[in-house]
Amino acid sequence: MKRLLAEILQLTSENLRNAEEIRSITEEMQEHIRREDMDSLNRALDRRQAGIDRVDRIHASIDSKIEELAGKGPARKIEEIDRYPEAKEILDIREEIRKINRRICEMEKDNLRNAQALLEEYKDTIQGIKKNRKAMRVYGGNDSRKQSILLNEVK
């Protein structure tokens, strides 16, 4: 049991590091959105997704270890084990991870709101470009001999 608890503790600590990394990347994303730096934002999204994928794999390992632990004694959950200090440490780390995840969720709400505003701005710009292209076709299109009277003549 002690070996399994030590393994679960190690995995849970690794999840804490991943949660902190995801929080840091999410903060970084706020700055990329603010500066409208789409390339950096996309790279940050890829890094964050890699972190989320690591967390998913670690969760699967933890669940497997907890099932194994449940088969070795009367306790079915870490919360039911009180005689090992590792169990309390696991619970403390889980609580810290929950706090970080709540913070990430709040930042993500802000990021989503700001990204949607940015998309609207780009949408308006694209619509303006489409209108301009349509006007260019009306005033002569691709034929340079039919230039618009609104354009200066080049001599």
Residue frames as qw, qx, qy, qz and C-alpha x, y, z in Angstrom:
[[0.000, 0.886, 0.464, 0.000, 0.00, 0.00, 0.00],
 [0.320, -0.781, 0.091, 0.528, 2.80, 2.38, 0.90],
 [0.403, -0.108, 0.593, 0.689, 4.45, 1.82, -2.52],
 [0.182, 0.614, 0.666, 0.384, 1.19, 2.58, -4.35],
 [0.164, -0.923, -0.278, 0.207, 0.63, 5.71, -2.29],
 [0.396, -0.565, 0.306, 0.656, 4.17, 6.86, -3.09],
 [0.327, 0.177, 0.675, 0.637, 3.54, 6.30, -6.81],
 [0.029, 0.803, 0.570, 0.174, 0.21, 8.15, -6.64],
 [0.302, -0.842, -0.068, 0.441, 1.91, 10.99, -4.76],
 [0.397, -0.291, 0.478, 0.728, 4.62, 11.22, -7.42],
 [0.205, 0.437, 0.698, 0.529, 2.02, 11.27, -10.23],
 [0.120, -0.880, -0.456, 0.057, -0.12, 13.83, -8.39],
 [0.355, -0.695, 0.122, 0.613, 2.93, 16.06, -7.90],
 [0.333, 0.009, 0.611, 0.718, 3.65, 15.78, -11.61],
 [0.067, 0.699, 0.650, 0.292, 0.06, 16.85, -12.30],
 [0.246, -0.864, -0.206, 0.389, 0.60, 19.89, -10.08],
 [0.343, -0.412, 0.391, 0.748, 3.62, 20.90, -12.17],
 [0.207, 0.324, 0.719, 0.579, 1.56, 20.42, -15.34],
 [0.067, -0.837, -0.543, 0.019, -1.30, 22.52, -13.93],
 [0.286, -0.760, 0.030, 0.583, 1.14, 25.32, -13.11],
 [0.311, -0.137, 0.584, 0.737, 2.58, 25.13, -16.63],
 [0.107, 0.570, 0.722, 0.377, -0.92, 25.26, -18.17],
 [0.171, -0.878, -0.345, 0.286, -1.76, 28.27, -15.98],
 [0.323, -0.563, 0.273, 0.710, 1.40, 30.02, -17.11],
 [0.237, 0.135, 0.700, 0.661, 0.66, 29.33, -20.77],
 [0.007, 0.748, 0.654, 0.117, -2.93, 30.55, -20.33],
 [0.219, -0.827, -0.099, 0.508, -1.60, 33.82, -18.87],
 [0.313, -0.293, 0.522, 0.738, 0.77, 34.08, -21.82],
 [0.201, 0.462, 0.760, 0.410, -2.19, 33.61, -24.16],
 [0.046, -0.872, -0.405, 0.273, -3.87, 36.66, -22.64],
 [0.212, -0.676, 0.258, 0.657, -0.91, 38.76, -23.72],
 [0.273, 0.012, 0.745, 0.608, -0.87, 37.26, -27.24],
 [0.118, 0.696, 0.694, 0.145, -4.56, 38.07, -27.65],
 [0.137, -0.869, -0.175, 0.443, -4.03, 41.59, -26.34],
 [0.180, -0.576, 0.452, 0.656, -1.17, 42.15, -28.82],
 [0.769, 0.516, 0.065, -0.371, -3.13, 40.37, -31.60],
 [0.053, 0.576, -0.795, -0.181, -0.16, 38.04, -32.14],
 [0.904, 0.091, -0.007, -0.417, -1.90, 35.08, -33.75],
 [0.693, 0.393, -0.594, 0.110, 1.26, 33.08, -34.50],
 [0.066, 0.336, -0.740, 0.579, 2.38, 33.17, -30.86],
 [0.656, -0.103, 0.321, -0.675, -1.18, 32.45, -29.72],
 [0.900, 0.199, -0.278, -0.272, -1.34, 29.34, -31.93],
 [0.515, 0.361, -0.706, 0.327, 2.02, 28.10, -30.60],
 [0.230, -0.269, 0.621, -0.699, 0.83, 28.69, -27.03],
 [0.816, 0.006, 0.069, -0.574, -2.39, 26.79, -27.76],
 [0.815, 0.272, -0.510, -0.027, -0.36, 23.84, -29.06],
 [0.259, 0.337, -0.730, 0.535, 1.87, 23.85, -25.95],
 [0.481, -0.185, 0.442, -0.734, -1.15, 24.07, -23.67],
 [0.888, 0.092, -0.168, -0.418, -2.85, 21.19, -25.46],
 [0.635, 0.308, -0.675, 0.216, 0.30, 19.08, -25.02],
 [0.062, -0.273, 0.666, -0.692, 0.13, 19.85, -21.29],
 [0.716, -0.044, 0.185, -0.672, -3.54, 18.90, -21.15],
 [0.853, 0.214, -0.442, -0.177, -2.75, 15.63, -22.94],
 [0.360, 0.307, -0.756, 0.452, -0.02, 14.88, -20.34],
 [0.382, -0.187, 0.506, -0.750, -2.51, 15.56, -17.54],
 [0.848, 0.067, -0.111, -0.513, -4.99, 13.14, -19.13],
 [0.735, 0.255, -0.622, 0.094, -2.36, 10.40, -19.34],
 [0.114, 0.281, -0.708, 0.638, -1.31, 10.98, -15.73],
 [0.614, -0.129, 0.264, -0.733, -4.94, 10.88, -14.57],
 [0.885, 0.119, -0.352, -0.281, -5.34, 7.50, -16.27],
 [0.540, 0.268, -0.704, 0.375, -2.23, 6.22, -14.43],
 [0.195, -0.244, 0.557, -0.770, -3.49, 7.59, -11.12],
 [0.781, -0.053, 0.008, -0.622, -6.90, 5.96, -11.62],
 [0.819, 0.182, -0.544, -0.023, -5.18, 2.65, -12.36],
 [0.306, 0.263, -0.702, 0.587, -3.08, 2.93, -9.18],
 [0.437, -0.191, 0.374, -0.795, -6.14, 3.83, -7.10],
 [0.876, 0.017, -0.244, -0.416, -7.99, 0.77, -8.44],
 [0.681, 0.211, -0.649, 0.265, -4.99, -1.36, -7.50],
 [0.001, -0.275, 0.582, -0.765, -4.92, 0.28, -4.07],
 [0.673, -0.151, 0.105, -0.716, -8.65, -0.41, -3.58],
 [0.877, 0.073, -0.442, -0.171, -8.01, -4.09, -4.26],
 [0.516, 0.249, -0.663, 0.482, -5.46, -4.26, -1.43],
 [0.124, -0.111, -0.666, 0.728, -7.56, -3.04, 1.45],
 [0.061, 0.642, 0.728, -0.233, -10.84, -1.74, 2.76],
 [0.032, 0.657, 0.028, -0.753, -10.26, 1.82, 1.54],
 [0.588, 0.559, 0.542, 0.219, -11.79, 2.61, -1.86],
 [0.259, 0.903, 0.070, 0.335, -10.61, 6.25, -2.05],
 [0.473, 0.320, -0.385, 0.725, -7.55, 8.20, -0.98],
 [0.317, -0.555, 0.118, -0.760, -9.83, 10.18, 1.33],
 [0.873, -0.383, -0.141, -0.266, -10.55, 7.00, 3.30],
 [0.821, 0.043, -0.330, 0.464, -6.87, 6.36, 4.09],
 [0.217, -0.930, 0.053, -0.291, -5.83, 8.31, 7.15],
 [0.798, -0.547, 0.160, 0.196, -2.92, 6.40, 8.64],
 [0.724, 0.114, 0.245, 0.634, -0.40, 7.23, 5.89],
 [0.119, -0.681, -0.021, 0.723, 1.04, 10.75, 5.58],
 [0.177, -0.046, 0.657, 0.731, 1.27, 10.28, 1.79],
 [0.041, 0.605, 0.774, 0.184, -2.52, 10.18, 1.58],
 [0.115, -0.849, -0.299, 0.421, -2.85, 13.58, 3.25],
 [0.228, -0.485, 0.378, 0.755, -0.14, 15.01, 1.01],
 [0.174, 0.255, 0.788, 0.533, -1.97, 13.69, -2.08],
 [0.025, -0.779, -0.626, 0.027, -5.17, 15.36, -0.91],
 [0.205, -0.764, -0.031, 0.611, -3.35, 18.65, -0.24],
 [0.213, -0.230, 0.582, 0.750, -1.82, 18.61, -3.73],
 [0.116, 0.494, 0.797, 0.326, -5.21, 17.81, -5.26],
 [0.074, -0.856, -0.416, 0.297, -6.67, 20.86, -3.53],
 [0.214, -0.606, 0.270, 0.717, -3.84, 23.03, -4.87],
 [0.197, 0.087, 0.764, 0.608, -4.50, 21.66, -8.38],
 [0.052, 0.711, 0.700, 0.047, -8.21, 22.52, -7.99],
 [0.130, -0.824, -0.125, 0.538, -7.29, 26.11, -7.07],
 [0.202, -0.368, 0.538, 0.732, -5.03, 26.41, -10.10],
 [0.160, 0.328, 0.835, 0.411, -7.71, 24.92, -12.34],
 [0.022, 0.825, 0.520, -0.221, -10.28, 27.45, -11.08],
 [0.142, -0.720, 0.171, 0.658, -7.84, 30.25, -11.90],
 [0.214, -0.085, 0.746, 0.624, -7.22, 28.77, -15.36],
 [0.141, 0.592, 0.784, 0.125, -10.97, 28.60, -15.93],
 [0.023, -0.868, -0.260, 0.423, -11.39, 32.29, -15.05],
 [0.159, -0.554, 0.444, 0.686, -8.52, 33.31, -17.32],
 [0.235, 0.143, 0.847, 0.456, -9.91, 31.14, -20.09],
 [0.153, 0.771, 0.607, -0.121, -13.28, 32.90, -19.85],
 [0.041, -0.836, 0.082, 0.541, -11.50, 36.24, -20.28],
 [0.243, -0.315, 0.701, 0.592, -9.41, 34.86, -23.15],
 [0.272, 0.425, 0.830, 0.239, -12.49, 33.55, -24.91],
 [0.103, 0.876, 0.379, -0.279, -14.31, 36.86, -24.54],
 [0.106, -0.760, 0.309, 0.562, -11.27, 38.81, -25.83],
 [0.295, -0.104, 0.809, 0.498, -10.64, 36.36, -28.69],
 [0.281, 0.626, 0.724, 0.072, -14.28, 36.64, -29.79],
 [0.061, 0.909, 0.101, -0.400, -13.98, 40.43, -29.84],
 [0.210, -0.541, 0.588, 0.564, -10.81, 40.09, -31.91],
 [0.340, 0.220, 0.853, 0.328, -12.56, 37.73, -34.33],
 [0.230, 0.826, 0.491, -0.159, -15.37, 40.25, -34.75],
 [0.051, -0.826, 0.223, 0.516, -12.81, 42.93, -35.54],
 [0.251, -0.265, 0.779, 0.509, -11.15, 40.69, -38.14],
 [0.342, 0.501, 0.790, 0.086, -14.55, 39.77, -39.55],
 [0.176, 0.900, 0.221, -0.332, -15.37, 43.46, -40.06],
 [0.134, -0.664, 0.506, 0.534, -11.99, 44.00, -41.73],
 [0.323, 0.024, 0.873, 0.365, -12.51, 41.03, -44.07],
 [0.315, 0.709, 0.627, -0.069, -15.98, 42.24, -44.98],
 [0.062, 0.882, -0.075, -0.462, -14.49, 45.66, -45.78],
 [0.222, -0.408, 0.723, 0.512, -11.91, 44.01, -48.05],
 [0.351, 0.352, 0.847, 0.187, -14.66, 42.07, -49.85],
 [0.231, 0.864, 0.368, -0.254, -16.65, 45.29, -50.40],
 [0.066, -0.770, 0.366, 0.519, -13.54, 47.02, -51.71],
 [0.312, -0.125, 0.841, 0.424, -12.82, 44.13, -54.12],
 [0.337, 0.613, 0.714, 0.018, -16.42, 44.28, -55.38],
 [0.123, 0.911, 0.081, -0.386, -16.09, 48.03, -55.93],
 [0.199, -0.548, 0.608, 0.539, -12.85, 47.50, -57.87],
 [0.356, 0.217, 0.857, 0.304, -14.64, 45.01, -60.17],
 [0.251, 0.816, 0.494, -0.166, -17.44, 47.53, -60.74],
 [0.066, 0.928, -0.132, -0.342, -14.93, 50.22, -61.65],
 [0.414, 0.727, -0.505, -0.212, -12.86, 48.22, -64.09],
 [0.988, -0.111, 0.103, -0.042, -11.93, 44.91, -62.59],
 [0.769, -0.283, 0.359, 0.446, -8.76, 43.41, -63.96],
 [0.559, 0.597, 0.307, 0.488, -8.68, 45.51, -67.14],
 [0.405, -0.422, -0.114, 0.803, -6.28, 48.41, -66.53],
 [0.098, 0.243, 0.419, 0.869, -7.80, 50.30, -69.49],
 [0.378, -0.633, -0.490, -0.464, -11.10, 50.61, -67.58],
 [0.354, -0.092, -0.583, 0.726, -9.79, 52.20, -64.40],
 [0.154, -0.769, -0.587, 0.201, -12.16, 53.99, -62.15],
 [0.175, 0.779, 0.099, 0.593, -12.62, 57.69, -62.57],
 [0.560, -0.821, 0.005, -0.110, -11.99, 57.85, -58.84],
 [0.826, -0.277, 0.155, 0.465, -8.39, 56.69, -59.29],
 [0.029, -0.838, 0.271, 0.473, -5.65, 59.14, -60.23],
 [0.833, 0.551, -0.027, 0.052, -4.31, 58.75, -63.72],
 [0.659, -0.511, 0.343, 0.432, -0.67, 57.73, -63.80],
 [0.570, 0.818, -0.068, -0.030, 1.45, 59.43, -66.52]]
